[in-house]
Amino acid sequence: MRLPVAVGFGISTVAQVRQVWRFADAAVIGSAIVSEIERFGNSPGLVKRVGEFARSLVGSKQTHFTS
């Protein structure tokens, strides 16, 4: 059984995400999202801004979310 590999340590740019995807199944961007929340924490559009930021990092790569 092959387990998916996720990499995430300081990933915050499109170039870094693309580099990680060369070797892993997922790029974890938790710290980058926290930074965005710190920047826009008082903004009424916070959720929208964070979503746009995350989508900007993945570009055209199709993403799958499971619950």
C-alpha positions, 0 to 999 in steps of 0.5 A: 500500500502506498501512502501519500506524502505531504511536505510542509515547512516554510512553504509560502510561494507558488515556486515552492509549492511547484517544487514540492509537487515534484517529489510529494503528493501535497504541499502543506501551507499552514504557516503561510495561511497563518501569516495571511490571517495575521495580515488581514485578521480584522478584515471582514473579507478574511475568509475570502482573502485566505481562500484566494491566497491558498488558490493562488499557490496551487494555480491550475493544479486540481485539488481534492479535499476529503472530509 
